[in-house]
Amino acid sequence: MPEILTDYPLDDSNSFGFRARSRYAVEIRSEADLVAALADPRLQGLPRRLLGGGSNIVLSADFEGVTLLMRSQGRRLVETRDDAWIVEAAAGENWHGFVRSTLEEGHPGLENLALIPGTVGASPVQNIGAYGIELADRFDSLRAYDVETERFVTFDKDACAFAYRDSVFKHHPGRYIVTSVRFRLPRPWQPVLSYPDIAAIFQHGEAVEPEAVFNEVVAVRGRKLPDPAVIGNAGSFFQNPIVPAAKHDALKVDYPKLGGYPQPDGQVKLSAAWLVEQSGFKGVRLGHVGVYDRHALILVNHGGGSAAEITALAGEIKAGVRAKFGVELVEEPVFL
C-alpha cells in the first residue's frame, strides 16, 4: 500500500513553478500502487487528479483532493523486427532521458523530439510533436488503467485517435491513466530533416547520424526556449491554428510575411508565435508573468506568478490576435 502524503507541496511538480498544495498525494511507482491508491477507502469520494512531470499544465493554488504522482520507472527493448525496433517505457520516465537512452542503446527514431519536457505517460495524451515528427509517427501501443471499468486496457494507434496536439485521452479527462507506452522505431533509420532550422545544418552532403540530429535539436531548442528550471514555463502555450485556405489567402493579402503550412485536408496551419508577436505581445509582462522575449509562444513566470495571472495574460493575447487577424488561439496546457 503506497503512503498517503498530506498537505503536499506541488511547487516542484509543475514547470511554471506556481505555489500549490494538495490535501493528499500518493506516489505511484507501479501498476499495483495505482490500483491500491484508487481502491484505498481513506481516499474514496475525494476529487482526484494525476500529475507526471507537470510540464503541460496550469496549476491552481490549492487542491482539496488527492494528487496521484506518476513516478514509475523502466525502459526495455520489447522486440527487434525486420522493419522496426519496439521499445517500451514506463509512464513516469522522463521523456528527454528516454529519448537519449534510445540513441545510446542503438534504437534511433525519436531524436527530433528531444528536450521536450514532461514524462513518457503524458506524451500520447498531447500527441507531442516537434521538428517534423509527431509522437503518432512513432507510436505502437500503450497500456492504461480505465478508472470507469477498473481494468487495464491496451490502445493501438487507431484507438488513440491522434490528431494535432490531440488524442482520445484529452476527450475523456480522468478516465484513462497511462502506465506504459510502446514505440515503433523504423528500421533502417532515416533522418527527418524537413524542418528548416534542422535541415540548414545538414546541407553539405555529409552522412547524417542520429546523434547529430539529436544534438542539433537540443541546440535549437536551447537557443529558442527557456529552461523551466531557470524560468517557469509550460513550453508552447498556444496551438498553431489551422484555418481554411481561403482565410489564409485573405490574410496573406494584408500580411505578405504571413507563413503557412498546407495540411492534407486542404487547410493551412499558421504560426501562433508569429501571430502573437505581430499582435505586439512579445516581451510583454503582466504582474509576475509575461511573454518570453525570445519566443512569443512561451508564457513565463518571472517569479511569484499564479494561474490567475497566466489565465488573464492568455486571455489578453487571444483577444489581441482575434481582433487583429480574426483567428482564434487555443491553449495547449491543461488548466487544473
N, C-alpha and C positions, 0 to 999 in steps of 0.2 A: 504494500500500500504506500503510494508516494506521500511525502509530507505535505500538509496543508500549511502554507505560509500566510501570515496575517499582516494587514496593513503594509502591503508590499510596494516598495517604490519602483516606478516604471520609467524613471528619468533616463536610465541607460538602456531601456528596452524600446525606445523609439528614436529614429535617426534625426528627428527635429530637435531632440533634447528637451522637449517640453516637460515641465514638472508634472508628475501624475502619480497617483497611487491606486492600488486595487485592494479592496477589502480582503480578498483572499487570492492566493495564487498557488499553482501546482506546476512543478517542473516535470514535463513529460519526456522520459528518456527511452521509452519503449512502447510498443503497442499495448502491452499488459498494463503499463502505467496509465495509458489513455483510458482503457476500459475501466480500470479501477477508479480513476478520478470521476468519470462520468456516472459511475454507479454509487459513489460514496454517499451515504444517506445524510452526512453533515452538509453536503453541498446541494442537495435537491431543492428545487424551487428557486434557486438563485439565478440571476442573469449570468450568461456565460459568453466568453469570447476567447479567441485564440490569437496568440502573438508568436511570430517567428523572429525574424531579425528586426521587425518594426520599421522597415525602410520604406514602406509604401502606404503609410497611414498618417492621419492627423488625429492625435490622441487628446481627448479632453482630460481635464484635471483629475477627476475622481470617478471611480467605478465601484458601485456598491454591489459587486458580484464576485465571480471567480474568473481569473485570467489563467488560461492554460498556456504555459510557456513551452513551446516546442524546442526540446534540447536533444533529440535523438541524433545519434551519430552512426556512420557506417557507409563504406563505399566498396563496390566489388564489380568485377567483370563477370557478367552472367553467362555470356556466350560469345564465341567468335564464329561468325558466319562468313561465307564467301563474299558477301556484299556489305557486311556491316559488323561493327562491334556493338554488343548490347551491354551497357553499363548501368548500374543502379546506385542510387544514393538515398540515404535516409532523409526525411523531411527537414530535420534540424541542422543538416550540414550547411556550412557557409557556402554560398553559391560560387564566389570567386575562388575560394580554396578548392572546391570541387573541380572547377574548370581547369585550374592549374594542375591538379593531380592527374586528370585525364591525359594531359600532354606529357607529364613526367612518366606515365605508365605506357606511353606509345599508342594512345587512343584519341587522336585529334578529331576536331569537328565542332567544338564549342568555343574556339578561340575568339570569334567575333563577339561573343557575349561576355568577354572578360570584364572584370571590375564592376559589374552591375551589383549594387548592394542587395542584401537580403539572403534568404535561405532557399534551399532546393525546393522545399514544400510549397513556397509561395510562387515559384516560377511559372507553373502551368496555370495558376489562377489568373494571373495577369497576362499570360502569354507574352512574357518579356521578349524584347527584341532590340537589336542594335546593329548598325553597320552591315546591313544586308541580310540578316538572318533573324527569324523569329524562333522561339522555342518550339513551336509546332513543326518546324522544318527538321528538328532532331528528336522528336518525341516518339516513344514507343508505347508506353503504357504507364499507369500509376495505380497505386493501391491506396484506398481511403476508407475511413470508417463512416458509415451512414448513420447519423445520430437518430434519424427517424425510425429506421428498421432495426437498429442496433446490430448491424452486420458489417463485416468488411467486404468491400466490393472492388472490382477492377475496372478501370476505364481504359479503353483503347482510344486511338486518336479521334475517330469519328464521334465517339460518345462524349468527348470533351467539348465538341462544338467550338473549336478555336476560331477566333476572328481577331481583328486588330485590337490589341490590348483587352481581349475579352475571352471568356470561356463559360461553360455551363456553370462553373462554380460561383461566378460572380452573380448569377441569377438565382442562386439558392444559398444565400449567405447563412453560414452557421450549420448547414445540413451536413456537408461533407468535410471531414478532416483528413487531409492528405498525410500519409505516413511514409511513403517512399515513391520515388519516380524512377522509371527506366528510360534510357535514351538510346536512340538508334543512330550510331555514328558511321556514316558511309565509308566503305572501302571500295576502291582505293581513295585516299583522301584527295580532295581538290580544293584549292583556296577559293574563298568567296571574296572578290575584290571589287564588288560593284559600287561600294560607297566611295565617293570621290576622295575624301581625306585619306582613306586607306590605299586606294588604287594609285594615288600620286607617288607613293613611296616605292612602288614596285613597277617602274616603267623602263627599266634598263635591261630587260631580258634575262636577268639572273633567276636562278631557281628559287622559288618561294618555299620556305619551310614554315610549318605550323607555328613554331616558337617565334618566328619573325612577325607573323600576323598578330599573335598574342601580344608581343611586346609593343607593337605599333598601336594596337587598340588601347592598351594600358596608357601609353604615352599621350594619345589623342584625348582620351577621357580625362587624364590628369591635367592637361592644359586647359580644358574647357570647363570641367565640373569641379565644384568644391568637395573636399573630403568631409563627410559628416562628422568625423572625429574632431575636425577643426572648426567648422561652422555648420550648424544644424540645417539639414535639408532632407527632402524626400526624393531627390532626383528630379526628373522631368515632372512638372506639376500638371501640365495640360496635354491632352492627346492632340496629335496633329489632326486637324479637322479634315474630313472628306466631303467635298462639295460636288454638285453636278458640273459637268464640263462647261455648260453654258454660264454658270455662275463664275467659274474660273476665268473664262474668256472675257466676261464683262469686267471683272476686277482688273484684268491684265491691261485693259484699255486705260484705266485711270492710274494703275500702278505697274508700269512696264517691268520693274525689277522683281515683281512677284514670281516666285518659282512655282513649281507644281510637279507632282509625280503621278502620272496616269495609272489608274487602277484597272484590274482585269474586267471590272463591270462597266468601264467607260467613265467613271467618275475620276476626280482628281484630288490627291492628297496635298494639302497646303502645309507649310511650315508654321507651327504655332509660335515658335520662337521669333520668327520674322514678324508675324502679326503683332505680337506683344511689344516688340522693340519699336516697330513703326507707330504704334499707338502711344509711345512715349513713356513706357513703364520700366525700361531697363535702368537698373540702379536706384529706382525709387524706394524710399523707406516709409513705413507706416508703423509708428511706435517702435517696438522691438524687432519687427520683422521687415523684410523687404524683398526686392527682386535682385538677384545676383548681378553684379556689374560686369561680369564677363560672359554671362549666358542668360538671356531674357526668359528662358523656360524654367529656370530654377528659382523657387522661392526659398528664402533662408531665414533662420532665426539668429539674429545678431547677439542674442543673449537675453534671457528673461521673457521671451515671447510666449504666446499661448495659442491654442487652437482658435480662440475667438478672433485674435488678430490676423492669423493666416486666413481664416474664413472671410473676414472683412476685406483683406487685400485681394484675395482671389475674386471676390465679387466686384470690386472696382475694376480689375483687369478685364473680366468678362464683359462688363458693361462698356468699357472703353473700346474693346475690339468689336463688339456688336455695333456700337454707334459709328465707328469709322469704316468697317468693312462689311457689316451685315452678316458676320459669321459668328456662330455660337461655339464657344470653347467648352470642353468637358474636362473635368478634373480627372487625373489618373489615380491619386491616392484615395484610399477608403477613409471616410470620416467615422471615427469611433467615439 
